[in-house]
Amino acid sequence: MIDYYRQNSDQINGWLGWHARLSALPLLFGLLIALPLGWLARRYRWLYPPVVTVAGLLYTIPSLALFILLPGLLKTRILDPTNVVVALTVYTVALLVRVVADALGSVSEDVLQAATAMGYRRLGRLLKVELPIAVPVIAAGLRVAAVSNVSLVSVAALIGVPELGQLFTNGFQLSYQTPILLGILLSVLLALAFDSVIQLVARVLTPWRRAVPR
Amino acid sequence: MIRFDSVSKHYPDGTVAVDSLDLVAPSGQITVFVGPSGCGKTTSLRMINRMIEPTSGSIWLDDQDTSRIATHELRRQIGYVIQHAGLFPHRTIVDNIATVPLLLGWDRNKARARGRELLERVGLPAHFAERYPAQLSGGQQQRVGVARALAADPPVMLMDEPFSAVDPIARDQLQEEFLRLQNELGKTIVFVTHDIDEAIKLGDQVAVLRVGGRLAQLATPAQLLSEPADAFVAAFVGRDRGYRALGFTPVGELATHDEPTIAMGSALTGAEAADGWLLAVDDQGAPQGWLRLADSRPGADTTVTEDLLHRGGTVAGADASLRAVLDACLSSPSGRGVIVDEAGRLAGTVTASEVLALIERRAPADPNPQPVGGGGQ
């Protein structure tokens, strides 16, 4: 496997880089979209059930179907990586909307009441009080979404997008196990890397969680 | 001054939380709203800073109609303390306290310096500043809650059952310190509680509300105990109100008897007491406890030590209430109540029958009693 990697390192590193980008960008966009949606679902309680249901349904659309449908909808070429980013953003949003709504819901009523009574306006309270307290729950959701993205990106190899999934299609076409195993290994390592980065960022953002309870 | 001008709160389902409330909470005083659940006391409180909007009527802060002030600006000039403190778990204690100053645009260092100053003011050690709320006990968190409400020095404070969730000992301490703090600061305070004892202990005036949000009586604690307006108030004020009312009557001129004493550490040899009880004092003359000679006769060289003393008796100051003085008598193992001067030195003793004679001789309930100092109530 190491020999195989050495012989094809340029190509494989390129795929790894793409794979990382194609998983990370949707994570970022998905979070940015899920934050306001989750807030809305929390703010207007009647929105919560439909939003969560629609999000759940979105996640059941087969990724391959979405990769093939999107070029038609977005007027992009079939091989355009934009399709993959958009598709995975949809899945990330689907996963995170509920997480964001529940994370905001986890902030205690006492804290909200105190913040309002201190004279926070709605946006200030959200940014300075609710979101910081919601970080641990949101981070937990992001970790799931990150791993899910790393795994879903591979499917895009079937429509010819260059990423680690290419190792699987190559291995399949050549009936050769080594690239498949290498692909799995690199995917797992990539997922672990994402997971560690998210955990690290969450840790830095929540020094209060490490304070030892009395 | 806070003025309720026929304020009502009706909910769409027909519930009446507050029914045309007219009331003035005078500046620099503590007004307590008390009543059973569903009496609208918390709703009334929250209408002051517009956490809840009245259906009709208006609430005035001095000469300003609160409905004409932007809510966030109104709230920044009103301190607010709630039952479980509601501290921000993600901020250190000092940053929690500095919340309102920062919202008002104070410089960060100035706001944090103010936070540290208040930490000390509410009796917490300076090194708590950098801790997080989860590291503090309930009582300590509540002190921080009070400090946070005081941070921008608001003229008005709203307190919603602030001491209900802490244990009885911490509650007592918090109440005492709250009164001490109020003595220094003189805020206009509206305080909500369901506990009539707390209302009577803390209030300059007490508003008793009945279910359906109607004011049953607005009076000083002493008036409430001696002249409840109706059967509801009488039942709500509860038992022992005759005894508790004594807490608002200063004892006035009190003739005490000289009491033979024995100094701590001195030998018991030859000590005599008419009834076998001897009062031990320290070298400043402050009473330490009662000594029963029969218990401690054995050796000729026995001296007065801490472990020989009975400590059941309370001690009342010379300026205390009739209740404190009577309690000193009733709790004393010798039956003689110990009275001390301002410096805590023994002034003499009185008996329960002498105090009762004073009570019988006194004029019928004074509707405007003078505040009572020292010695507890």
Interface residues (C-beta under 8 A of the other chain):
Chain A: S108 D110 V111 Q113 A114 A115 T116 A117 M118 G119 Y120 R121 G124 V129 P132 I133 T206 W208 A211 V212 P213 R214
Chain B: N49 M51 H72 E73 L74 R75 R76 I78 Y80 I82 Q83 H84 A85 G86 L87 F88 P89 H90 R91 T92 T99 V100 L103 R131 Y132 A134 Q135 L136 S137 G145 R148 L158
